[in-house]
Amino acid sequence: PKIIEAGGEAGWLYICGLAYSSRQLTDGVIPKRLVPRLTDGSTPEASASALLRVGLWHEGQHDCPRCPQAAPDTYVIHDYT
């Protein structure tokens, strides 16, 4: 599965992103500036890159027809809505 391919710290960031989006009702949109605060991992930016690489997250502006477009300074959780 993609979450295993992303790795442990990235997997935890993914779960934290899901929780944040659910609690804040963001439809899966996560501001990039909040990523370091969502996890206690040592490399949150690398974890976000891993989630992008495996397709669990998108940049805010992306080409996935199933996910909403968002601001350039955000990430979008793939298939959240």
C-alpha distances in whole Angstrom, upper triangle without the diagonal:
4,6,6,6,9,11,12,15,13,11,14,16,13,14,18,18,17,20,22,22,22,25,27,26,25,23,20,22,22,25,24,27,26,22,24,25,22,21,23,21,23,22,20,21,19,16,17,17,13,12,14,13,9,11,10,14,17,21,23,25,22,22,19,21,19,20,23,25,26,28,27,27,24,20,19,16,14,15,17,20
4,5,5,6,9,11,13,10,9,13,13,11,13,16,15,15,18,20,19,21,24,25,24,22,21,17,19,19,22,21,24,22,19,21,23,20,19,21,19,21,19,17,18,16,13,13,13,10,8,10,9,6,7,7,11,14,17,20,21,19,19,17,19,18,17,20,22,23,25,24,23,21,17,16,13,11,13,15,18
4,5,5,7,8,10,8,5,9,10,8,10,13,13,13,15,17,18,19,21,23,22,21,20,16,18,18,20,19,22,20,17,19,20,17,15,18,15,18,16,15,16,14,11,12,13,9,8,11,11,8,9,8,11,14,17,20,22,20,21,19,21,19,18,21,23,23,25,24,23,20,16,16,12,12,14,15,18
4,5,5,7,10,9,7,10,12,11,12,15,16,16,18,21,21,22,24,26,26,25,24,20,22,21,24,22,25,23,19,21,22,19,17,18,16,18,17,16,18,15,12,14,14,11,10,13,12,10,12,11,14,17,20,23,25,23,24,22,24,23,22,25,26,26,28,27,26,23,20,19,16,16,18,18,22
4,6,9,11,9,9,12,13,12,14,17,17,18,20,22,22,24,26,27,27,26,24,21,22,21,23,22,24,23,20,21,23,20,18,20,17,18,16,16,16,14,11,13,12,8,9,11,10,7,10,10,13,16,19,22,24,21,22,20,23,22,21,24,25,25,27,25,25,22,19,19,16,16,18,19,23
4,7,8,6,6,10,10,9,12,14,14,15,18,19,20,21,24,25,25,23,22,18,19,18,20,18,21,19,16,17,19,17,15,16,14,15,13,12,13,10,8,9,9,5,6,9,8,6,9,9,11,14,16,19,21,19,21,19,22,21,20,22,23,23,24,23,22,19,16,16,14,14,17,18,21
4,6,5,6,9,10,10,12,14,15,16,18,20,21,22,24,25,26,25,24,20,21,20,21,20,21,20,16,17,19,16,14,15,12,13,12,12,13,10,8,11,11,8,9,12,11,10,13,12,14,17,19,22,24,23,24,23,26,25,23,25,26,26,27,25,24,21,18,19,17,17,20,20,24
4,5,5,6,9,10,11,12,14,15,17,18,20,21,23,24,25,24,24,21,22,20,21,20,21,19,16,16,17,15,12,12,9,12,11,12,14,12,9,12,13,10,11,15,14,13,16,14,15,19,21,23,26,25,27,25,28,26,25,27,27,27,27,26,24,22,19,20,17,18,21,21,24
4,5,5,6,9,10,11,12,14,15,16,18,20,21,22,24,22,23,19,20,17,18,17,18,16,12,12,13,11,8,9,6,8,8,8,11,9,6,9,11,9,10,14,14,14,16,14,14,18,19,21,24,24,26,25,28,26,24,25,26,25,25,24,22,19,17,18,16,18,21,20,24
4,5,5,6,9,10,10,12,14,15,16,18,20,21,22,20,20,16,17,15,16,14,16,15,11,12,14,11,9,11,8,11,9,8,9,8,4,7,8,6,6,10,11,10,12,10,11,14,15,18,21,20,22,21,24,22,20,22,22,21,22,21,19,17,14,15,13,14,17,17,21
4,5,5,6,9,10,11,13,14,15,17,19,20,21,20,19,16,17,15,18,17,19,16,13,14,15,12,10,12,10,13,12,11,13,12,8,10,12,9,8,12,13,11,12,10,11,15,17,20,22,21,23,21,24,22,20,22,23,22,23,23,21,18,15,15,13,14,16,16,19
4,5,5,6,9,10,11,12,14,15,16,18,20,19,19,16,17,15,17,16,17,15,12,12,12,9,7,9,8,12,12,10,13,12,9,11,13,12,10,14,16,14,15,12,13,17,19,20,24,23,25,23,26,24,22,23,24,23,24,23,21,18,16,16,14,16,18,16,20
4,5,5,6,9,10,10,12,14,15,16,17,16,17,13,14,11,13,12,14,11,8,9,10,7,6,9,8,11,10,8,10,10,7,8,11,10,9,12,14,13,14,11,11,14,15,17,20,20,23,21,24,22,19,20,21,19,20,20,17,15,12,13,11,14,16,15,18
4,5,5,6,9,10,11,12,14,15,16,15,14,11,12,11,13,13,15,13,10,12,13,9,9,12,12,15,13,11,12,12,9,8,11,10,7,11,13,11,11,8,8,12,14,16,19,18,20,18,21,18,16,18,19,18,19,19,17,14,11,11,8,11,13,11,15
4,5,5,6,9,10,11,12,14,15,15,15,12,14,12,15,16,17,14,12,14,13,9,9,12,12,16,16,13,15,16,12,12,15,14,11,14,16,15,14,11,12,15,17,18,22,21,23,21,23,20,18,19,21,20,22,22,20,17,14,13,10,13,14,12,15
4,5,5,6,9,10,10,12,14,13,14,11,13,10,13,13,14,11,9,11,10,6,7,10,11,15,14,11,14,15,12,12,15,15,12,15,18,17,16,13,13,16,17,18,21,22,24,22,24,22,19,20,21,19,20,21,18,15,13,13,11,14,16,13,17
4,5,5,6,8,10,10,12,10,11,8,9,7,10,11,13,10,8,11,10,7,9,13,13,16,15,12,13,15,12,10,14,14,11,13,16,15,14,11,10,12,14,14,18,18,21,19,21,18,16,16,17,15,17,17,15,12,10,10,8,11,13,11,14
4,5,5,6,9,10,10,10,10,7,10,9,13,14,16,13,12,15,14,10,12,15,16,19,18,15,17,18,14,13,16,16,13,15,18,16,15,11,11,14,16,16,19,19,21,19,20,17,15,15,17,16,18,19,18,14,12,10,8,11,11,8,11
4,6,5,6,8,10,10,11,10,12,11,14,15,16,13,13,15,13,9,11,15,16,20,19,16,18,20,16,15,19,19,16,18,21,20,18,15,14,17,19,18,22,22,24,22,23,21,18,18,20,19,20,21,19,16,14,13,11,14,15,11,14
4,5,5,6,8,8,10,9,9,8,11,13,13,10,10,13,11,8,11,14,16,19,19,15,17,19,16,15,18,19,16,18,21,20,19,15,14,16,17,16,20,21,23,22,23,21,17,17,18,16,17,19,17,13,12,12,11,15,15,12,14
4,6,5,5,5,6,5,7,7,10,13,14,12,12,15,14,11,14,17,19,22,21,17,18,20,17,15,18,19,16,17,20,19,17,14,13,14,15,14,18,18,21,19,20,17,14,14,15,14,15,17,16,12,11,10,9,12,12,9,10
4,6,5,7,8,8,10,11,14,17,18,15,15,18,16,13,16,19,21,24,23,20,21,23,20,18,22,22,18,20,23,22,20,16,15,17,19,18,21,21,23,21,22,18,16,16,18,17,19,21,19,16,15,13,11,14,13,10,11
4,6,8,10,10,12,12,14,17,17,14,15,17,15,13,15,19,21,24,24,20,22,24,21,20,23,24,20,22,25,24,23,19,18,20,21,20,23,24,26,24,25,22,19,18,20,18,20,22,20,17,16,15,14,17,17,13,14
4,6,9,9,10,10,12,15,15,13,14,17,14,13,16,19,21,24,24,20,21,24,21,19,23,24,20,22,25,25,22,19,17,19,19,17,21,22,25,23,24,21,18,17,18,16,17,19,17,15,15,14,14,17,17,13,14
4,6,8,9,10,13,16,17,15,16,19,17,15,19,22,24,27,26,22,23,25,23,20,23,24,21,21,25,24,22,18,17,18,19,16,19,21,23,21,21,18,15,14,16,14,16,19,18,15,15,13,13,15,15,11,11
4,5,5,7,10,13,15,13,14,18,16,14,18,21,23,25,24,20,20,23,20,18,20,21,18,18,22,22,19,16,14,15,15,13,16,17,19,18,18,16,13,11,12,11,12,15,14,11,11,10,10,13,13,10,10
4,6,9,12,15,17,16,16,20,19,16,19,23,24,27,25,21,21,23,21,18,20,21,17,17,21,20,17,14,13,13,14,12,15,15,17,15,15,13,10,8,11,10,13,16,15,12,11,8,8,10,10,7,6
4,6,10,12,15,13,13,17,16,14,16,20,21,23,21,18,18,19,17,14,17,17,14,14,17,17,14,11,9,10,12,10,13,14,16,14,15,12,9,9,11,10,12,14,14,10,8,5,5,8,8,5,7
4,7,9,12,11,11,15,15,13,16,20,20,22,20,17,16,18,16,13,16,17,14,13,17,17,15,12,9,9,10,8,11,12,15,14,15,14,10,9,9,7,9,11,10,7,6,5,6,10,11,9,10
4,6,9,7,8,11,11,10,13,16,17,19,17,13,13,16,14,11,14,15,13,13,17,17,15,13,10,10,10,9,12,14,17,16,18,17,13,12,12,9,10,11,9,5,5,6,8,11,14,11,13
4,5,6,7,10,11,11,14,17,17,19,17,13,13,16,15,12,14,17,15,14,18,19,17,15,12,12,10,9,13,15,18,18,20,19,16,14,13,10,9,9,6,4,6,9,11,15,17,15,17
4,5,5,8,10,10,13,15,15,16,14,10,9,12,12,9,11,14,13,12,16,18,16,15,12,11,9,9,13,15,18,19,21,21,17,16,15,12,10,9,6,5,6,10,12,15,18,17,19
4,6,7,8,10,12,15,15,16,14,11,10,14,14,12,14,17,16,16,19,21,20,18,15,15,13,13,16,18,22,22,25,24,21,19,18,14,12,12,8,8,10,13,15,19,22,20,22
4,6,5,6,9,12,13,14,13,10,11,14,13,11,14,17,15,16,19,21,20,17,15,15,14,14,18,20,23,23,25,24,20,19,18,15,14,14,10,9,10,13,14,18,20,18,20
4,5,5,7,10,10,12,10,6,7,11,9,8,11,13,12,13,16,17,17,15,12,14,13,14,17,18,22,21,24,23,20,19,19,16,15,14,11,10,9,12,13,16,19,17,20
4,6,6,8,8,9,8,5,7,11,10,10,13,14,14,16,18,20,20,18,15,17,16,17,21,22,25,25,28,27,23,23,22,19,18,17,14,13,13,16,16,20,23,21,24
4,6,7,10,11,11,9,11,14,13,12,16,17,16,18,21,22,22,19,17,19,18,19,22,24,27,26,29,27,24,23,23,20,19,19,15,14,14,17,17,20,23,20,23
4,7,9,12,12,9,11,14,11,11,15,15,14,16,19,19,19,16,15,17,17,18,21,22,25,24,27,25,22,21,22,19,19,19,16,14,13,15,14,18,20,17,20
4,5,9,9,7,11,12,10,11,14,14,14,16,19,19,19,16,15,18,19,20,23,24,27,26,28,27,24,24,24,22,22,21,18,16,15,17,16,19,21,19,22
4,7,9,8,12,13,11,13,16,16,16,19,21,21,22,19,19,21,22,23,27,27,30,29,32,30,27,28,28,25,25,24,21,19,18,20,19,22,25,23,26
4,6,6,10,10,8,11,13,13,14,17,18,18,20,18,17,20,20,22,26,26,29,28,31,29,27,27,27,25,25,24,21,19,18,20,19,21,24,23,26
4,6,9,9,9,12,14,14,15,18,19,20,21,20,19,21,21,24,26,27,30,29,33,31,29,29,29,27,26,24,21,20,19,22,21,24,27,26,29
4,6,5,6,9,10,11,13,14,15,17,19,17,16,18,18,21,23,23,26,26,30,29,26,27,26,24,23,21,18,18,17,19,19,21,25,24,27
4,5,5,6,9,10,11,12,14,16,17,15,14,15,15,17,20,21,24,23,27,26,23,23,23,20,20,18,15,14,13,16,16,18,22,20,24
4,5,5,6,9,10,11,12,14,15,15,13,14,13,15,18,18,21,22,25,25,22,22,21,19,18,16,13,13,12,15,15,18,21,21,24
4,5,5,6,9,10,10,12,14,14,13,14,14,17,19,19,22,22,25,25,22,23,23,21,20,18,16,15,14,16,16,18,22,21,25
4,5,5,6,9,10,11,12,11,11,13,14,16,19,19,21,21,24,23,21,22,21,20,20,18,16,15,12,14,14,15,19,19,22
4,5,5,6,9,10,11,9,8,10,10,13,15,15,18,17,21,20,17,18,18,16,16,15,13,11,9,11,11,13,16,16,20
4,5,5,6,9,10,10,9,10,10,13,15,14,17,17,21,20,18,19,18,17,17,15,14,13,10,13,13,14,18,18,21
4,5,5,6,9,9,9,11,12,16,17,16,18,17,21,20,19,20,20,20,20,18,17,15,12,14,13,13,17,18,21
4,5,5,6,5,5,8,10,13,15,14,16,15,18,17,15,17,17,17,18,17,16,13,10,10,9,10,13,14,17
4,6,5,6,5,6,7,11,12,11,13,12,16,16,14,15,15,15,16,14,14,12,9,9,9,9,13,14,17
4,6,8,8,9,11,14,15,13,14,14,17,17,16,18,18,18,19,17,17,16,13,13,13,12,15,17,20
4,6,8,10,12,16,17,14,15,14,17,16,15,18,19,19,21,19,20,17,14,13,12,10,13,15,19
4,5,7,10,13,14,11,12,10,13,12,12,15,15,16,18,17,18,15,11,10,9,7,10,12,15
4,7,10,13,15,13,14,11,14,13,11,14,15,16,18,17,17,14,10,9,6,5,8,10,13
4,7,9,11,10,12,10,14,12,10,12,12,12,14,13,13,10,6,5,4,5,9,10,13
4,6,8,6,9,8,11,11,9,10,9,10,11,10,11,9,6,5,6,6,10,11,13
4,5,6,9,10,13,14,11,11,9,8,9,7,8,6,5,6,9,10,13,14,16
4,6,10,10,13,13,10,8,6,4,5,5,7,5,5,6,9,11,13,13,15
4,7,9,11,13,10,9,6,6,7,6,9,8,8,9,12,12,15,15,16
4,6,9,10,9,9,7,9,10,9,12,11,10,9,11,11,13,14,15
4,6,9,9,10,9,11,13,13,16,14,13,11,13,11,13,15,16
4,6,6,8,9,12,15,15,17,15,13,10,11,8,9,12,13
4,6,8,9,13,16,17,19,17,15,12,13,10,10,13,12
4,7,10,13,16,18,19,17,14,11,11,8,7,9,9
4,7,9,13,14,16,13,11,8,8,6,6,8,7
4,6,10,12,14,12,11,8,9,9,9,9,8
4,7,9,11,10,10,8,11,11,12,12,12
4,7,8,7,8,7,11,12,14,13,13
4,5,6,8,10,13,15,17,16,17
4,6,8,10,14,16,18,18,19
4,7,10,14,16,19,18,19
4,7,10,13,15,14,16
4,7,9,12,12,14
4,6,9,8,10
4,6,6,9
4,6,8
4,6
4
